[in-house]
Amino acid sequence: MDKTKLLDKAAKSGDERLILAHVLDKLEQSRNRNIPTATDFLSPQERASAETLLRLAGARETEYVSLGGYEGAERRIFLFLPDWLDQESAAEQSPLRCLRAKYRPEYDLTHRDILGSLMGMGITREKTGDILAGKESCDLIVLEGVADFLLQSWDQAGRAKLSVSAIDVSELSAPEESCQEVRDTVMSLRLDAVASTGFKMARGKAASLIESGKVQVNWQECTKPDRLLAEGDTVSARGLGKFLVEAVGGVTKKGRTSIVLKRYG
């Protein structure tokens, strides 16, 4: 399948088409020149679309890795691997750099404050990964192409003066994502039935939420309440957080299926 047909099949909008074209270019560059190449940072939704594209392009799972600086990172890059580099050694070729911006605690900067400051300096969102804002400092992951610029020039966010330094990836203040384990039984693994449990709402309300386009399965919009879920699927909804289908068990005597969910947010 040629590039145009691949993008026609995978992209859902003009903006997404540009992002996916960039991903495809990086794959082709790695294959043709036998060098490691990396995309910009991608959101979970963009990564899901990119993974669909890569499957259509015949990319093997061993041809790339997803890197975000820490295990639970939401914004991540794809690093494409030449034949002389395996996934276990990929981190050695990572273009990610970690920075820490310190400020006085009374400023208590938020994610929005930091992002606004970066964008005011001309740093586009695709060049930055997760922003981990705390009481006295903020850790962020960026592409190496902007790291030196920020180290030299980034000295203020709002009214707060910043002291910015490079840190090792092992020093990142990665957030501890709180989650709750939920055990239940459902009549079926239909999306509306499982979402009813996952989001603590009536099944009819869950079905309406899905049909309105506010629910995503594995970061892709799904408007079909009867879609069947499986172990490993992630379901998210705007304003309601997300849950992971961690396990699907057996069927009870009453014909219901036992499930274990991990609910976040």
Salt bridges, closest charged atoms under 4 A:
ASP8 OD1 - ARG17 NH1 2.76
ASP25 OD1 - LYS3 NZ 2.36
ASP40 OD1 - LYS127 NZ 2.92
GLU63 OE2 - ARG31 NH2 2.96
GLU63 OE2 - ARG60 NH1 3.76
GLU74 OE2 - LYS242 NZ 3.90
GLU106 OE2 - ARG104 NH2 2.43
ASP108 OD2 - LYS135 NZ 3.77
ASP139 OD1 - ARG100 NE 2.68
GLU144 OE1 - ARG97 NH2 2.84
GLU177 OE2 - LYS242 NZ 3.64
GLU181 OE2 - ARG183 NE 3.04
ASP192 OD2 - ARG190 NH2 2.85
ASP192 OD2 - ARG203 NE 3.42
GLU246 OE2 - LYS262 NZ 3.42
